Amino acid sequence: MTIVPVHRNYPEPTDQTTSETSSQITSVYALKQMVARLHKEQQNVNDLLSSLGFALRSFNNLNQFLELIPLIGCRVTDADGGALVLFKPNGQVRFQQLHCQEGRQCQDIRQALEVATRQFITETTLPAELQEISIQTASLDYQVSNYLGNDVQLFGASILVNNSERGRLYVFSHDPQYIWTPARQKLIRLVTDQTAVAIANDELATSLREKERLDRELEIGAEIQLQLLPPECPEIPDITLAARCQTANRVGGDYYDFIPSNYDQLNSKNKKQQPCRWSIVIGDVMGKGVPAGLIMTMTRGMLRAEVLNRHSPARVLQHLNQVMYADLESSHRFVTLFYSEYNPETRILSYSNAAHHPPMLWQAASKSIVQLDTLGMLVGLEVDPEYHEAQVKLNPGDTIIYYTDGFTDAANQNGDRYDDIKLSEAFKFACQNYQEPQKILDYLFAQVKQFVGEGNQNPDDMTLVVMRVKSSTAE
């Protein structure tokens, strides 16, 4: 077989085809350059946003972080400059930071923004109910745009913290061809979101520091209050005592005290020498926490000073009300107080009540309970109220409990209260089964705890004083 070569006629390259090929190569090269440039710009944007995130994690000073915001805002959008304006909690607007190329134009922009924010402060001195956030923002945007001029391409984004607008980030360009594309707007909103996180973190840190400061102050207040309560029960002839104050918060408004009528005898080196009479008092300030604790401290000081005058129980309460009335009235708080005075020589307990829960007296002879009560108003309620007083002679084995309403107001999960009847029944049982006041006190506290339920806490202060007349010299 003979193979005959086939000859094909290929067109000779012309100037036109060469030009088209060169144009295609140029287009491909330009496209590659554009893609590379876009990739580089995207990388720069990512680096800038990463740097902002690093600053958010690293900076402890909010102002240092806020200085970066206008710079990052204009860099990620390739704009000429940026400005940060913050809204203060009191309704004022503060021009926080500006970034732009230094020069005359930058000075003009700074001046324009300062004038715009000052003007905004002046015009927003309206009633609070008329200052809606949307109206404020629109008004500020209009003023900033007006002062910057129509040749500036401006975009503003809100800084939202817990759905509350706390400022605006403005980014601008003097290029008439500059367009605020959706991508650029999204980048600005990413920056404002980071700014909102920084502001929220700073406010949270400030709140935590304030809470730590208040906690420390409460600890100090609790320590002082604990020191003001009697460190131990005094030794009184033929009498045994037990007392406990259990506060709902670290600082409470309950008060009890044992006050000798003669401090010289109490401080004497002769331990057997005792004051002739002892005042036993229990009180409750209306309210809880630090304010109640402060009033309790004031009550303690004034009452101790008044006892030294050796007036009758009714006169003591009357004088106490006179000196405390003005302070209590201005604070809108009152004090319930039961004041009693015991004479060891006669075993007579004289007492007067300023609207406090009347103590319960268990009489050993009849095995019955009576209440010790007299007419009288709360301390601080009236200018010159009348207080009455009464006396009771105590016999061996008789027991008295002084208590605050934390006992009778204690409630279980069903809402039932540990009322006076339940307390009276528990007290009667304790007196018949226990001889020592401390055991009676422990039993009554345990009964209330059991009634309220495990894991539940009584929201009120609970104070209890148990006083028992010795039934024999052996006790």
C-alpha positions in Angstrom: 0.0 0.0 0.0 1.2 3.4 -0.8 0.6 6.1 1.6 -0.1 9.4 0.1 0.6 12.4 2.3 -2.3 14.8 2.8 -1.5 18.4 2.8 -3.7 20.8 4.7 -3.7 24.5 4.1 -3.5 26.4 7.5 -4.2 30.1 7.3 -1.2 32.2 7.8 -1.3 34.4 10.9 -2.4 37.8 10.3 -2.0 41.1 12.2 -5.7 40.8 13.3 -5.4 37.4 15.0 -2.1 38.4 16.6 -3.9 41.4 18.1 -6.8 39.4 19.4 -4.5 36.9 21.0 -2.5 39.6 22.7 -5.7 41.2 23.9 -6.8 38.0 25.4 -3.5 37.5 27.2 -3.8 41.1 28.5 -7.3 40.5 29.8 -6.4 37.3 31.5 -3.4 39.1 33.1 -5.6 42.0 34.2 -8.1 39.5 35.6 -5.4 37.7 37.5 -4.2 41.0 38.9 -7.7 42.1 39.9 -8.2 38.7 41.7 -4.9 39.0 43.4 -5.7 42.5 44.5 -9.1 41.5 45.8 -7.6 38.6 47.6 -5.0 40.9 49.1 -7.7 43.4 50.1 -9.8 40.6 51.6 -6.7 39.4 53.5 -6.1 42.9 54.8 -9.7 43.1 55.9 -9.4 39.8 57.7 -6.2 40.9 59.3 -7.8 44.2 60.5 -10.8 42.4 61.9 -8.6 39.9 63.6 -6.5 42.7 65.1 -9.7 44.3 66.4 -10.7 41.0 68.0 -7.3 40.7 69.6 -7.6 44.2 71.0 -11.0 43.4 72.3 -9.6 40.4 74.3 -6.4 42.2 75.4 -7.2 45.8 76.2 -8.3 46.5 79.8 -8.9 50.2 79.1 -12.1 50.9 77.1 -10.8 54.2 75.8 -7.8 52.6 74.3 -10.0 50.2 72.4 -12.4 53.0 71.2 -9.4 54.9 69.7 -9.1 52.0 67.2 -12.7 52.0 66.0 -12.7 54.9 63.5 -9.3 53.7 62.1 -10.5 50.2 61.6 -13.8 51.4 60.2 -12.2 53.4 57.4 -9.5 50.9 56.7 -11.8 47.9 56.1 -14.0 50.0 53.8 -11.1 51.9 52.1 -12.7 55.2 53.2 -11.1 58.5 54.0 -11.9 58.7 57.7 -14.2 57.7 60.5 -15.7 59.2 63.6 -17.1 57.7 66.8 -19.9 59.3 68.7 -21.2 57.9 72.0 -24.5 58.3 73.8 -24.2 58.8 77.6 -26.8 57.3 80.0 -27.9 60.8 80.9 -29.0 61.5 77.3 -25.9 63.6 76.4 -23.9 62.9 73.2 -20.1 62.9 73.3 -17.8 63.2 70.2 -15.4 60.4 71.2 -12.8 59.9 68.4 -11.9 60.9 64.9 -9.5 59.4 62.3 -8.6 61.1 59.1 -5.6 62.4 57.2 -4.0 65.2 59.1 -4.4 68.6 57.5 -6.8 71.5 57.0 -9.6 69.3 55.8 -9.3 67.0 58.9 -9.5 70.0 61.2 -12.6 71.2 59.4 -14.2 67.8 59.8 -13.4 67.7 63.5 -14.8 71.1 64.0 -18.0 70.2 62.0 -18.5 67.0 64.2 -18.0 68.9 67.4 -20.5 71.6 66.4 -23.0 68.9 65.3 -22.8 67.0 68.6 -23.0 70.2 70.6 -26.0 71.3 68.6 -27.6 67.9 69.1 -27.2 68.2 72.9 -28.8 71.6 72.9 -31.7 70.5 70.8 -32.4 67.3 72.8 -33.3 69.1 76.1 -36.8 67.7 75.6 -39.0 65.7 78.0 -37.7 62.1 78.3 -40.8 60.6 76.8 -40.3 62.5 73.6 -36.7 61.4 73.1 -37.1 58.2 71.2 -33.9 56.5 69.9 -35.0 56.6 66.3 -35.7 60.3 66.4 -32.4 61.0 68.1 -30.5 59.0 65.6 -32.2 60.5 62.6 -31.6 64.0 64.0 -27.9 63.3 64.7 -27.4 61.8 61.3 -28.9 64.8 59.6 -26.8 67.3 61.6 -23.6 65.4 61.0 -24.3 65.1 57.2 -25.3 68.7 57.1 -22.1 70.0 58.7 -19.8 67.7 56.7 -21.4 68.9 53.4 -23.0 67.2 50.4 -19.8 66.2 48.8 -19.0 63.7 51.5 -20.2 60.1 51.1 -21.3 59.3 54.7 -22.5 56.1 56.3 -23.5 55.7 60.0 -24.1 52.5 61.9 -25.6 52.0 65.4 -23.8 50.6 68.4 -26.3 48.5 70.2 -25.8 47.2 73.8 -28.7 45.1 75.1 -31.0 46.6 72.5 -30.1 50.1 73.6 -28.4 52.4 71.2 -25.2 53.6 72.8 -23.5 55.4 69.9 -22.9 55.8 66.2 -19.9 55.1 64.0 -19.6 57.4 61.0 -17.3 56.5 58.1 -16.9 58.9 55.2 -15.2 59.5 51.8 -14.6 62.6 49.7 -14.4 60.5 46.5 -17.6 61.3 44.4 -17.3 57.8 42.9 -17.3 56.1 46.3 -20.3 53.8 46.8 -21.5 52.4 50.1 -22.0 48.9 48.9 -23.8 46.3 51.0 -20.5 44.5 51.6 -18.9 47.7 53.0 -22.0 48.4 55.2 -21.8 44.9 56.5 -18.1 45.4 57.5 -19.0 48.6 59.3 -21.7 46.8 61.3 -19.1 44.1 62.2 -16.9 46.8 63.7 -19.8 48.4 65.6 -20.8 44.9 67.0 -17.3 44.5 68.3 -17.5 48.0 69.8 -20.8 47.1 71.5 -19.2 44.0 73.0 -16.3 46.1 74.4 -18.7 48.6 76.0 -20.8 45.8 77.5 -17.7 44.1 78.8 -16.5 47.3 80.4 -19.8 48.0 82.1 -19.9 44.4 83.3 -16.4 44.7 84.7 -17.4 48.0 86.4 -20.5 46.4 87.9 -18.5 43.5 89.2 -16.0 45.8 90.8 -18.8 47.7 92.4 -20.4 44.5 93.6 -17.1 43.4 95.1 -16.8 46.7 96.9 -20.4 46.5 98.2 -19.8 42.9 99.3 -16.7 44.0 101.2 -18.6 46.8 102.8 -21.4 44.4 103.8 -18.9 42.1 105.3 -17.4 44.9 107.4 -21.0 46.0 108.4 -21.8 42.5 109.4 -18.7 42.2 111.5 -19.4 45.5 113.2 -23.0 44.5 113.9 -21.9 41.2 115.2 -19.6 42.9 117.6 -22.4 45.2 118.8 -24.5 42.3 119.9 -23.7 40.8 123.3 -20.7 38.4 122.8 -22.2 36.2 125.6 -25.0 36.2 128.0 -24.3 37.8 131.4 -24.3 36.0 134.7 -27.4 37.2 136.7 -28.2 35.7 140.1 -30.8 32.9 139.9 -31.2 33.5 136.1 -29.9 31.5 133.1 -30.0 33.0 129.6 -29.5 32.0 126.0 -29.7 34.1 122.9 -29.2 33.9 119.1 -29.7 36.3 116.2 -29.9 34.7 112.8 -30.0 37.3 110.0 -31.5 36.7 106.6 -28.9 38.9 105.0 -25.4 39.6 106.1 -26.6 42.8 107.9 -29.9 42.6 109.7 -32.4 44.8 111.6 -33.0 42.6 114.6 -31.6 43.7 118.0 -31.3 42.3 121.4 -29.2 43.4 124.4 -28.4 42.9 128.1 -27.7 46.2 129.7 -26.5 46.6 133.3 -27.8 49.5 135.4 -24.3 50.0 136.8 -21.3 49.6 134.5 -18.8 50.2 137.3 -20.0 47.1 139.0 -19.9 45.1 135.8 -16.3 46.1 135.1 -15.2 45.5 138.6 -12.4 42.9 139.2 -14.6 41.2 141.7 -16.5 38.8 139.6 -19.1 38.0 142.3 -20.2 41.6 142.4 -23.1 42.1 140.1 -25.3 45.0 139.0 -28.4 45.5 141.0 -30.6 45.4 137.9 -30.4 44.2 134.3 -32.3 45.5 131.3 -33.2 42.8 128.8 -34.4 44.3 125.5 -35.4 43.0 122.0 -36.2 45.0 118.9 -36.9 44.9 115.2 -36.3 47.6 112.6 -38.9 47.6 109.8 -37.0 46.6 106.7 -33.8 44.6 106.0 -30.2 45.0 105.0 -27.9 47.9 105.5 -30.5 50.7 106.3 -32.1 48.5 108.9 -28.7 47.6 110.4 -27.7 51.3 110.7 -30.9 52.2 112.5 -30.4 49.1 114.8 -27.0 50.4 115.6 -28.4 53.9 116.4 -31.1 52.4 118.6 -28.6 50.4 120.5 -26.4 53.4 121.3 -29.3 55.7 122.3 -31.0 53.0 124.4 -27.8 52.2 126.3 -27.3 55.9 127.1 -30.9 56.2 128.3 -30.8 53.2 130.6 -28.0 54.9 132.6 -30.6 57.5 133.7 -32.4 54.7 135.6 -35.9 55.7 134.6 -38.9 53.4 134.5 -39.4 51.2 131.4 -42.2 53.4 130.1 -40.2 56.6 130.5 -37.2 54.9 128.8 -39.3 54.2 125.7 -40.8 57.7 125.8 -37.3 59.3 125.9 -36.0 57.0 123.2 -38.9 57.9 120.9 -38.2 61.6 121.4 -34.6 61.4 120.4 -35.1 59.1 117.5 -38.3 60.4 116.0 -36.8 62.9 113.6 -34.3 60.5 112.2 -36.8 57.7 111.8 -39.4 59.9 110.2 -37.0 61.1 107.6 -35.9 57.5 106.8 -39.6 56.3 106.7 -38.7 53.5 109.1 -39.9 52.5 112.5 -38.7 50.3 115.4 -40.7 47.8 117.5 -39.1 47.4 120.9 -39.8 45.4 124.1 -37.9 46.8 127.1 -37.8 45.0 130.4 -35.9 45.4 133.6 -35.2 42.6 136.0 -34.5 43.0 139.7 -32.6 39.9 141.0 -33.4 40.8 144.6 -37.2 40.8 144.2 -37.4 38.6 141.0 -39.7 41.3 139.6 -39.6 41.9 135.9 -40.9 45.4 134.9 -41.6 46.0 131.2 -43.0 48.2 128.6 -43.8 47.4 124.9 -43.5 49.6 121.8 -45.7 47.4 119.5 -43.3 44.5 119.5 -44.4 40.9 119.6 -45.1 40.3 123.3 -42.8 37.8 125.0 -44.2 34.5 126.2 -44.0 33.5 129.9 -44.2 29.9 130.8 -45.3 29.6 134.4 -43.9 26.4 135.9 -46.5 26.2 138.7 -49.5 26.2 136.5 -47.8 24.9 133.3 -49.5 27.6 131.3 -48.3 30.4 129.0 -49.2 34.1 129.3 -48.1 37.0 127.2 -46.3 40.0 128.6 -47.7 43.0 126.8 -48.6 46.7 127.4 -50.1 49.4 125.2 -47.6 51.5 123.2 -46.8 52.8 119.7 -43.9 51.9 117.5 -40.8 54.0 118.1 -40.7 56.8 115.5 -44.4 56.7 114.5 -45.7 59.6 116.6 -44.0 62.6 118.2 -45.2 62.1 121.8 -46.9 58.7 122.3 -47.9 57.3 125.6 -46.3 54.1 126.8 -47.6 51.9 129.6 -45.8 49.5 131.8 -46.5 46.4 133.9 -44.8 44.1 136.3 -44.7 40.4 136.9 -43.1 38.4 139.7 -41.1 35.4 138.5 -41.0 32.1 140.3 -38.5 29.3 140.2 -38.8 27.4 136.9 -40.5 30.2 135.1 -39.2 30.7 131.5 -39.6 33.7 129.1 -38.9 33.9 125.4 -38.3 37.2 123.7 -38.6 36.8 119.9 -38.9 38.8 116.6 -41.5 38.3 113.9 -39.0 36.2 111.9 -40.3 33.2 113.9 -44.0 33.8 113.5 -43.8 35.0 109.8 -41.7 32.0 108.7 -43.6 30.2 106.0 -43.4 26.8 104.3 -43.8 25.9 100.7 -47.6 25.9 101.0 -47.6 29.5 102.3 -48.6 28.5 105.9 -47.0 30.6 108.6 -45.4 29.4 111.8 -47.7 31.6 113.8 -48.0 32.4 117.5 -50.0 29.3 118.2 -47.4 27.0 116.8 -44.6 28.8 118.6 -46.6 28.7 121.8 -47.1 24.9 121.5 -43.4 24.3 120.7 -42.4 26.6 123.6 -44.6 24.7 126.1 -43.2 21.4 125.0 -39.6 22.6 125.3 -40.2 24.0 128.8 -41.6 20.7 130.0 -38.8 18.6 128.5 -35.7 20.8 128.8 -34.2 22.6 131.7 -31.4 24.6 130.1 -32.3 27.8 128.1 -29.8 26.8 125.4 -31.6 23.6 124.7 -34.9 25.4 124.6 -33.5 27.9 122.1 -32.0 25.1 119.9 -35.3 23.2 119.9 -37.3 26.3 118.8 -34.9 27.1 116.0 -35.0 23.5 114.9 -38.8 23.5 114.8 -38.9 26.5 112.6 -36.3 25.1 110.3 -38.3 21.8 110.0 -41.5 23.7 109.4 -40.0 25.9 106.6 -38.4 22.8 105.0 -34.9 21.7 104.1 -33.3 23.9 101.5 -35.6 26.8 102.1 -34.5 30.0 103.8 -36.5 32.2 106.0 -36.4 35.7 104.3 -36.6 37.5 107.6 -34.2 37.9 110.5 -34.9 35.6 113.5 -33.9 36.5 117.0 -34.6 34.6 120.2 -33.8 35.2 123.8 -34.6 32.6 126.5 -34.6 33.6 130.1 -35.2 31.0 132.9 -35.4 31.4 136.6 -33.4 28.7 138.3 -35.7 26.2 140.1 -33.0 25.4 142.7 -29.5 26.4 143.7 -28.2 23.4 141.9 -29.0 24.8 138.5 
